[in-house]
Amino acid sequence: MAVSVRQTEILKLVRQQGSCTIGDLAERLQVSDETIRRNVKPLVSEGLVLKVHGGIILPDRFHEPPIQRRMLDNQAAKERIAAGVARQVQDGDSLILDTGSTTTYVAKALVNHSNLVVITNSPHIASLLATRNGNRVFMAGGELREHDAAAFGAGTIEFVKSFEVRFAVLSMWAVHPEKGFMVYHLCEAEFSRAAIGQAERCIVAADASKFERSSLVQVCDLATADMLVTDSVPGARLARSLADADVEVLVTGEAADAAE
């Protein structure tokens, strides 16, 4: 098919961000939602993008990479972030950890802590911290997702709401200056919101690859989080939004040393 100038711009934007909503594309390209839908339809037919509820994504983003592969993405950065989060947690603290490669690294960084109370929907995290150093680990039940065996569903949410904890430690797919913290799947957002509601403090663990990009589902605005632990100093626009939202930013590792 012959790709128009507007379709080329659409492809460029979705390749940059991994996913785009119809509204975002209409705003960026200064046309109507209907015009975007007409331009997107041939791209979907040709397999260049995939249509999802409210937007489009790249074909290779339709399924999240398996957890084992995601553990290798930005591994050094995630390990530094995990160490930074672990320094916020004291022996005997209680926390909710969501499923994700970064939060799995957080669990690894907590293996020498003791007497923790951990609530999670991730079997990988549960297995790392259960039966260790007097910890109590509560695994949320529900339907298990194929690629990471994480539990989701109404029962999972109700289970989380049974606990009151000190920290909710959450991973995100996107940290946007205006749209806040975002993920790909509604079930992940629902779990994160439930965790935030049960915690005294919310810590978001996200590497710099998540900065300034958008995703399909908003979890919460920036002001909902108390701390962002990351591996790189955010750019001026995002830094300004985080400061306005009164989010403490903890930069770990080499970037922190360079900033001093």
Residue, then its C-alpha position, 0 to 999 in steps of 0.5 A: m500500500a502507498v503510505s500517506v504523509r499522515q500515516t507516516e507520522i502515525l507510524k513514527l509516533v507509535r514506533q517512538q512510544g510503543s502505543c498511542t491512543i486515537g485522541d493522542l494522535a488526533e491532538r498531535l496531528q491536529v485532526s479529528d478522531e475520525t480522520i485518525r481512524r480512517n488513516v489507521k484502518p489501512l495500517v491495521s489491514e496491512g499489519l503495520v499496527l494492531k488495533v486495541h481498545g482506544g488506540i493502536i500498538l506495534p505488533d511486537r507490543f501486543h504481548e508483553p515480553p515474557i518475564q524472563r526476557r524483561m528481566l534482561d532489559n536494562q538489567a543494571a539500571k533495574e538492579r540499581i533502582a531495586a537497591g535504592v528501593a530496598r534502602q527505604v524498607q526496614d526490617g519488619d516493614s509491610l509492603i505490597l509488590d506488584t508483578g514486574s521485572t523491576t519489582t522482581y529485582v526489588a524482591k531480590a534486593l530485599v532477600n537479606h531483610s527480615n520479618l517483612v510482611v509482603i503481599t504480592n500477585s507475583p509467584h516469582i516475588a513470593s518465592l523469593l521472599a517466602t520462608r526466609n528470615g521470618n518473613r510472612v508472604f501473602m500471595a493474592g489468588g485469581e486467574l494466572r496470566e500466561h506470560d508471568a503467572a501473575a494473578f489478576g481479577a476481582g478476587t485479587i483486588e478484594f484480597v489486597k484490600s484486606f491489608e494495611v501496609r507501609f509501602a506500595v512498591l509499583s512498576m510502571w510502563a510509562v511516566h508522563p509529565e501530564k498523564g502521570f503513571m501508566v501501564y498497558h493493561l487495565c488489570e495491572a492498573e486496577f491492582s496498582r490502584a488497590a495497592i496504593g489505597q492500602a499503603e501509607r506511602c507509594i514508591v514507583a520504581a521505573d528506569a529512564s526508558k519509561f520517561e516521557r512516554s505514554s501507554l494505554v491505561q492511566v494508573c494515577d496522576l503523578a501526585t499520587a506517588d510519594m517517591l520515584v526511584t529511578d536510574s537517571v535524572p528526568g528531563a526538564r519537562l518531567a522533572r518540573s511536573l514531578a516537582d509540582a506534584d511534590v514527588e520525591v525523586l531518588v536517582t540511584g547509581e552512576a547518574a546519582d554520582a554524576a549529579e552530585 
